[in-house]
């Protein structure tokens, strides 16, 4: 299935774009999404180890399934002071 992943902050900067379109299996989970993102944009790998993935506006763990209609976003860690 084809999915679109929104990228924010550091993820957007590393990828040089605000989204990535991927093809993943129908049975894909967040862990599969992370692998597909690294294959498509290798520069994201260090950030993805710490980033949260949101599906339909809620944080999801690596076992969460992805549906074709899911709204997906990569949320990098936040720092500041």
ChimeraX attribute file (.defattr): number of C-alpha atoms within 10 A of each C-alpha:
attribute: neighborCount
match mode: 1-to-1
recipient: residues
	/A:1	13
	/A:2	12
	/A:3	18
	/A:4	16
	/A:5	20
	/A:6	19
	/A:7	22
	/A:8	17
	/A:9	13
	/A:10	17
	/A:11	24
	/A:12	18
	/A:13	12
	/A:14	17
	/A:15	18
	/A:16	11
	/A:17	12
	/A:18	14
	/A:19	17
	/A:20	16
	/A:21	12
	/A:22	14
	/A:23	12
	/A:24	17
	/A:25	11
	/A:26	12
	/A:27	10
	/A:28	17
	/A:29	18
	/A:30	20
	/A:31	14
	/A:32	16
	/A:33	22
	/A:34	19
	/A:35	15
	/A:36	15
	/A:37	19
	/A:38	15
	/A:39	12
	/A:40	14
	/A:41	15
	/A:42	13
	/A:43	14
	/A:44	20
	/A:45	17
	/A:46	10
	/A:47	17
	/A:48	19
	/A:49	11
	/A:50	11
	/A:51	18
	/A:52	19
	/A:53	26
	/A:54	19
	/A:55	21
	/A:56	14
	/A:57	11
	/A:58	12
	/A:59	14
	/A:60	17
	/A:61	14
	/A:62	13
	/A:63	11
	/A:64	14
	/A:65	17
	/A:66	23
	/A:67	17
	/A:68	12
	/A:69	12
	/A:70	15
	/A:71	16
	/A:72	24
	/A:73	21
	/A:74	23
	/A:75	21
	/A:76	19
	/A:77	14
	/A:78	8
	/A:79	5
	/A:80	3
	/A:81	2
